[in-house]
């Protein structure tokens, strides 16, 4: 359905094209010139009262529209001047009244307008637009990082972050367009001057040749009409140029222009008082009119006293309102609902670590938090919740703690002006420093000073700065707790993203075969063992294939792991390299399977405690062999046993990797260095 606005815009542009081609009567030209002046005034006042530049986001396009319409009217009036000598009431009025009825006066007024528009307004607007566009584009990366930092600290939510990013994009696009659009206005002024000269020459020639006028009469008659045509075109053009200048020179993105302007000009009583005294002095001690300057000076002095009184009353009112607000806040029953909110992840630190998180002091901890969220998203395929950073004066100056769902899970301590040096195992010469332990993996390390850094690196030490220590520790904590941080809402967001490209699959699986909570449990199981859920399509395809036969989330997890065997093999078994592993004795596998009890709530193990102890001792012995070889602790089992063996060992060996044969690609080369027995 065609909207009225669409018809109006189309008619406006179509009229401009028609006026270029078809002669129009002087009465219609008067109407169009009046409309043109009206539009110029509408644009001027809209720009004047726009609170932010994006309120006039279509201004560059508007400039093009109004310019082409104004030039088409110029062509129509030129045609009437040259053919009939009667371009209508508006042009004649501007020539006789505004131009003074004299070609010399009219020409001077017209030239003055051209100079003001072309040299003063257009030139300045063009330069301001160019510089603003450049600085806006240069500032975009910094603004984007600031938004990411606010998002990670919880100052804003995802919706507000999205709105801010869109606003930045619109601003950069607007100022870039304005940089080019000012060329329209500049060209319009040039075209107006050229058209006026052509009218004057052509009109004089028409009067002398075709109307048998004397040269002086012809140039006077057609000159006044030409000046009138130039003025009636140039005044709206001047208003548009002024609008452009106002829009690109606004001091802030959001401002009540007129109110701010008046406050800045007349808001300081001391300034008005001094101006009044100077005017009175000039009126008394110089030949200037004493009554005029004395009266004006007195007005400024009285205005200054009035404003001073008003400001004093406003200050008193603000103090009273503030006191009342504080009293009301004290009397109001405490709102404890806000205290119930629990942040998923918190990083609290002592005041000595504040410089690392303060951008104004050169700290980049906020940027590192942003990178952590990006890294986890790429590595594990899930979105890390907002990480709340806050200082805590109850902590030691150099101490920090990490909380998950409001509960402290770990802590660390750094020396702000030191570096941590760690021996990777092959450093022969030791370096002096303060002994400590790396907080993420509890490895022995040494605090060294800035002056020792180069020497430590030359000796082979791994040297890291304090922000990297905190960031690494935070990353490891998030990795180990990412499964419990995955909420149903997070899963719903992942489902919504997948549904955009695979709606049939999602509709088949949820909620017909599995509920959202069951899908969440499978994804949590995968994340618990460090398996990425980024390939959500494969995961959902597998769940849809097997959910018809079982709804046991642990069994479904095993099916899903097998479908992700390429990713698992790539994660644990490097290509073109033989990987050392430990296998599981078939007898142990049989004992484990015989101890599995099935219930409505799921399967669980009922193995004899003594048998469990023997198996764990054997596991400890065998993975010790791998650690002595510098290899990761990996145990290979049969598919049916894997999940039960993992549950059996997870309380004893946190980092133990348990993989089934069905999760290993056929081209992977394995070497068994031992077998777990009982």
Helices and strands as residue ranges (DSSP letters): H 4-21, H 26-49, G 53-56, H 59-83, H 89-93, I 94-98, H 103-115, I 116-122, H 123-153, H 158-210, H 215-248, H 257-266, H 269-285, H 290-331, G 337-340, E 345-349, G 351-353, H 354-357, G 359-361, H 365-380, E 387-391, E 399-404, E 407-413, E 419-422, E 434-438, E 443-448, G 450-452, H 453-459, E 462-465, H 466-485, H 488-501, H 503-509, H 516-528, H 536-546, H 553-563, H 565-572, E 579-584, H 586-594, E 596-599, E 602-605, H 609-628, E 634-637, H 639-649, E 657-660, G 661-663, E 670-676
